[in-house]
Amino acid sequence: MTASPSKEQQAFMKLQDYMSSCILGQETLVNRLLVALLADGHLLVEGAPGLAKTKAVKTLSDGVEGSFHRIQFTPDLLPADLTGTDIYRPQDGSFVFQQGPLFNNLVLADEINRAPAKVQSALLEAMAERQITVGNTSYPLPPLFLVMATQNPIEQEGTYPLPEAQLDRFLLHVFIDYPEMNYEQRILHLARAEARGELNGGDVQVPELLSQEDLFEARRQVLDIHMAPGVEEYLLQLVLATRNPSAYSEQLAGWIEYGASPRASIGLDRSARAHAWLAGRDFVSPEDVQAMAFDVMRHRLILNYEAEAEGVTPDRFISELVALVPVP
């Protein structure tokens, strides 16, 4: 453990406590949102309706200095609805660029798989290049730019599945499930109190806004966390094992079509560091790597037909690998 938390760690602890008090029973989602913020990556959240996916990112925006915008993705959405467009000014015959919602710091792309490929590709450029292009001109996005996209796993009719290239641009792919009964009861009480107007600042204290300066300093601290050579090799062995699992199991080798890309190694390194930093440690442990392995790699694996026929999921594949790759 570090001797004492830094000013930035204390600010993140307060933000995490605030989010956990508003988003009950979804500790993993809260943690992964903060990991993505620290690792400067985007995240895709998948879960049934009503599990506070939208509320989670809105609550995060309430505690971070910056602008927030929610975009509801629909089949009739156009790229210009995200990026903005050139507006003609008849007064002087000129065109002026009007910024779209992607120029905010935190962007919620709700039900991203309901928009067509052209809209998805516009978002892909923003996520990958941190810029958008309209006509012949490119416009940089703000230094703090995080996209949280959601998709509903239940209704797939009339949707446009995200291609592998775009999935790979998300640092994390998080699955969330229903809360346990004790949390559901607390959610009931919280909703009842909100309906009565009883939560006027007394029960849930909004922390002091996390400044962008403190956030960027926190990111530097995350990058400076110590990772032992053995832990780094373990991280790499996990990723490499997705490409050549026959060294560990012939059964696993018979399930995989394509393994994780080098972007998975980079993402797992950044995420494991952020996970350790949020836990108050100044070093990365194998447990940090294991904790983040599923969210970093599940959307970067392509299983073959035999695996799908057997009902094998990417999570099961990763679980088998974590059990087989030796821990330092």
C-alpha positions, 0 to 999 in steps of 0.5 A: 500500500502507498503511505497515504493516498495522493490528492488525486486518489482522494478525489477519485475515492470521493467520486467512487463513493458518490457514484456507488451511493447513486448506482446501487448494486452495480459496483463493477460498472462504477469501477469500470467507468473510473478505470476507463476514465483513468486509462483514457479509453472508451467503454461499451456496456451491455445489459438489460433495460433498467439497470442504470446504464444511462444513470451511471454515466450521467452520475459520473458527469455530475462529479467531473468538470466538463460537458456531457451529452446523451445521444439516442441512436436510431435508424434514421440518425445521420453522421452530421447529427453527431459531428455537426455541419456547415451552416450557410450564412446568407448575410455574407454568403459564408459557411460556419461550422456548427459543432455536434454533440461529439464535441462534449467531454463525456458522450453517452451513445445510447443503444449504439447498435440501432444506428446504421454503418455510416453513423457508426463510422463517424463515431469510430473516427472520433473514438480512434483519432480524437477528431472529426472530419466535415468536408475537407476540414478536420476538427480536434475533439477536447483533450478529455473525451470519453464515449460510453456506448450501451446496447441492449442484448435482448432486442436484436431485430432491426439493429446493426451489429458493431463490426470487429474493427469498431469493437476493438476501439472500445477499451472495455466491454462490460456486461452488467446483470440484475442487482441482488435482493438487498440492493433491489430493496435499497433501490426501492427506498431510494426511488421512493425518497426521490419521488417524495423529493426527500433527497435535496442534498442531505442523503447523497452528497455531491463531491467537489467536481474532479477538475480536468487538471487533477484527472490528467495528473491522476492519469500520469500517476497511473502510468507511473505505477510499478509493474514487475517484469514477471507481472508484465510477462504474465499479462503478455502470456495471457494475450498471446495465449488467445492466439496460440492456445494449443500450448495450454489446451488442444480443446481451447485451440479448437475453439478460437478463430482469431485471438486478441490484437496488440491493442488488447495488450496495451488496454490490459496494461493501462486497465490493470494499472488503473485498477491497482491505483483505484485500490490504493496500491502503487504496484500492479498485481496478477489479480489486477490483470485477471480482474480486467482480462475479461472486460478487455478481451471478451470483445476482441476474440472471435470464436469459430463455428465449433465453439458457438455450436457447443455454446462456448462464450468468450468469457468461458474461453478467457476463464479457461485461459486464466486457469491454465496460464501460470501466475508468477 
